[in-house]
Amino acid sequence: MTEIERRLTEWARWVTVRHPPGHCRSIEHRYLHPRWRDDQLGEPPLPQPLPPVDTLAALDVERTMRFLPVKHRKALRLFYVYRRPWLECCQRLALRYDRWEGFIKDARSMCSNRLQANSRRDKVPALPADSDLASMTLEPLGSECNAEAE
């Protein structure tokens, strides 16, 4: 799995709304399969929890989606969030079946390029050590007034 596919998968986990586990208040939730009734087997195994989602990275992907073309954005959302099969994605997007692989690859690369551009833009360049700004200390507002009054 490439880096962009991993980020899109985490974004999809972050976007998806999950309902807390529960039951419908019927007696059926107490049913035990005969396989689990034996004392030798004990309780059914618990599912392994998924690792936590990096919220800031998922938010970056969500912000990036705004700048993608509409059809590419819908393709990524259908494929990753709603987990629709590629045939259904093609039907909903009015896309020929033989063009799906290239289309989803283009959508991923657009998203990846936009994320890289955003990460470069957000970096703050460091000030050189000999500059006046690096050696200057800022006083709180109004401190010069207090010095004059004393």
NUSE-650931 format. One record per residue (C-alpha): residue in three letters; x, y, z. Coordinates in steps of 0.2 Angstrom, whole numbers, plus 5000, padded with zeros to 4 digits. Each point is the difference from the previous one (the first is absolute). Example, Ala and Ser with C-alpha at 12.3 -4.5 7.8 and 13.67 -1.06 7.14 Angstrom:
2
+-----+------+------+------+
:   r :   c1 :   c2 :   c3 :
+-----+------+------+------+
: ALA : 5062 : 4978 : 5039 :
: SER : 5006 : 5017 : 4997 :
+-----+------+------+------+
% end
This chain:
150
+-----+------+------+------+
:   r :   c1 :   c2 :   c3 :
+-----+------+------+------+
: MET : 5000 : 5000 : 5000 :
: THR : 5007 : 5017 : 4995 :
: GLU : 5001 : 5015 : 5011 :
: ILE : 4985 : 5009 : 4992 :
: GLU : 4989 : 4984 : 5001 :
: ARG : 5004 : 4998 : 5018 :
: ARG : 4995 : 5019 : 5003 :
: LEU : 4984 : 4998 : 4990 :
: THR : 4996 : 4984 : 5010 :
: GLU : 5003 : 5009 : 5017 :
: TRP : 4990 : 5015 : 4993 :
: ALA : 4985 : 4988 : 4996 :
: ARG : 5001 : 4993 : 5018 :
: TRP : 4999 : 5018 : 5007 :
: VAL : 4986 : 5005 : 4989 :
: THR : 4989 : 4985 : 5003 :
: VAL : 4988 : 5002 : 5014 :
: ARG : 4998 : 4984 : 5010 :
: HIS : 4986 : 4996 : 5012 :
: PRO : 5005 : 4993 : 5017 :
: PRO : 4997 : 4982 : 5002 :
: GLY : 4984 : 4995 : 5008 :
: HIS : 4985 : 4989 : 4997 :
: CYS : 4982 : 5002 : 4995 :
: ARG : 4993 : 4996 : 5018 :
: SER : 4994 : 4983 : 4995 :
: ILE : 5005 : 4983 : 5008 :
: GLU : 5009 : 4995 : 4985 :
: HIS : 5016 : 5009 : 5005 :
: ARG : 5002 : 4987 : 5014 :
: TYR : 5001 : 4985 : 4987 :
: LEU : 5016 : 4990 : 5001 :
: HIS : 5005 : 4989 : 4985 :
: PRO : 5002 : 4982 : 5005 :
: ARG : 5018 : 5002 : 4996 :
: TRP : 5002 : 5013 : 5015 :
: ARG : 4990 : 4990 : 5012 :
: ASP : 5013 : 4988 : 5005 :
: ASP : 5010 : 5005 : 5015 :
: GLN : 5016 : 4995 : 4991 :
: LEU : 4999 : 5013 : 4987 :
: GLY : 4995 : 5014 : 5012 :
: GLU : 4995 : 5017 : 4994 :
: PRO : 5000 : 5004 : 4981 :
: PRO : 5016 : 5010 : 4995 :
: LEU : 4999 : 5019 : 5000 :
: PRO : 5004 : 5009 : 4984 :
: GLN : 5017 : 5009 : 5000 :
: PRO : 4997 : 5018 : 5001 :
: LEU : 5007 : 5011 : 4986 :
: PRO : 5014 : 5012 : 5003 :
: PRO : 4995 : 5018 : 5004 :
: VAL : 4998 : 5012 : 4985 :
: ASP : 5012 : 5014 : 4998 :
: THR : 4987 : 5014 : 5001 :
: LEU : 5011 : 5014 : 4993 :
: ALA : 5005 : 4990 : 4985 :
: ALA : 4982 : 4995 : 4996 :
: LEU : 4995 : 5018 : 5002 :
: ASP : 5014 : 5005 : 4987 :
: VAL : 4993 : 4988 : 4988 :
: GLU : 4982 : 5006 : 5003 :
: ARG : 5006 : 5018 : 4996 :
: THR : 5009 : 4994 : 4985 :
: MET : 4984 : 4992 : 4993 :
: ARG : 4992 : 5017 : 4998 :
: PHE : 5013 : 5005 : 4986 :
: LEU : 4998 : 4984 : 4990 :
: PRO : 4989 : 4999 : 4985 :
: VAL : 4982 : 4994 : 5004 :
: LYS : 5001 : 4984 : 4991 :
: HIS : 5016 : 4995 : 5007 :
: ARG : 4995 : 5005 : 5018 :
: LYS : 4984 : 4989 : 4998 :
: ALA : 5010 : 4985 : 4993 :
: LEU : 5011 : 5001 : 5016 :
: ARG : 4986 : 5002 : 5011 :
: LEU : 4990 : 4985 : 4992 :
: PHE : 5015 : 4989 : 5000 :
: TYR : 5008 : 5004 : 5017 :
: VAL : 4985 : 5006 : 5011 :
: TYR : 4985 : 4991 : 4994 :
: ARG : 5011 : 4985 : 4994 :
: ARG : 4990 : 4997 : 4984 :
: PRO : 5006 : 4988 : 4987 :
: TRP : 5009 : 5008 : 4985 :
: LEU : 4986 : 4994 : 4988 :
: GLU : 4987 : 5010 : 5010 :
: CYS : 5012 : 5015 : 5002 :
: CYS : 5002 : 5000 : 4981 :
: GLN : 4981 : 5000 : 4998 :
: ARG : 4997 : 5014 : 5012 :
: LEU : 5014 : 5011 : 4992 :
: ALA : 4994 : 4995 : 4982 :
: LEU : 5018 : 4994 : 4997 :
: ARG : 5005 : 4986 : 4988 :
: TYR : 5005 : 4984 : 5009 :
: ASP : 5017 : 4999 : 4991 :
: ARG : 5005 : 5018 : 5006 :
: TRP : 4997 : 4997 : 5019 :
: GLU : 5018 : 4995 : 5004 :
: GLY : 5007 : 5015 : 4992 :
: PHE : 4987 : 5012 : 5007 :
: ILE : 5002 : 4994 : 5018 :
: LYS : 5019 : 5001 : 4998 :
: ASP : 4998 : 5018 : 4994 :
: ALA : 4989 : 5004 : 5015 :
: ARG : 5013 : 4993 : 5012 :
: SER : 5014 : 5009 : 4992 :
: MET : 4990 : 5017 : 5000 :
: CYS : 4997 : 4998 : 5018 :
: SER : 5018 : 4995 : 5004 :
: ASN : 5007 : 5015 : 4990 :
: ARG : 4988 : 5012 : 5009 :
: LEU : 5005 : 4993 : 5017 :
: GLN : 5018 : 5002 : 4996 :
: ALA : 4997 : 5018 : 4994 :
: ASN : 4991 : 5004 : 5016 :
: SER : 5013 : 4992 : 5011 :
: ARG : 5014 : 5011 : 4991 :
: ARG : 4989 : 5015 : 5002 :
: ASP : 4997 : 4998 : 5018 :
: LYS : 5018 : 4998 : 5005 :
: VAL : 5007 : 5016 : 5008 :
: PRO : 5018 : 5004 : 4995 :
: ALA : 5012 : 5002 : 5014 :
: LEU : 5008 : 5017 : 5003 :
: PRO : 5019 : 5001 : 4998 :
: ALA : 5009 : 5002 : 5017 :
: ASP : 5008 : 5017 : 4995 :
: SER : 4984 : 5009 : 4995 :
: ASP : 4993 : 5014 : 5011 :
: LEU : 4983 : 4991 : 5002 :
: ALA : 5008 : 4984 : 5008 :
: SER : 5009 : 5010 : 5013 :
: MET : 4986 : 5012 : 5004 :
: THR : 4989 : 4996 : 5015 :
: LEU : 4982 : 5007 : 5001 :
: GLU : 4994 : 5009 : 5015 :
: PRO : 4981 : 4998 : 5005 :
: LEU : 4989 : 5015 : 4994 :
: GLY : 5000 : 5014 : 5012 :
: SER : 5016 : 4996 : 5008 :
: GLU : 5009 : 5016 : 4994 :
: CYS : 4986 : 5010 : 5009 :
: ASN : 5003 : 4991 : 5016 :
: ALA : 5019 : 5003 : 4999 :
: GLU : 4997 : 5019 : 4997 :
: ALA : 4988 : 5001 : 5015 :
: GLU : 5013 : 4993 : 5012 :
+-----+------+------+------+
% end
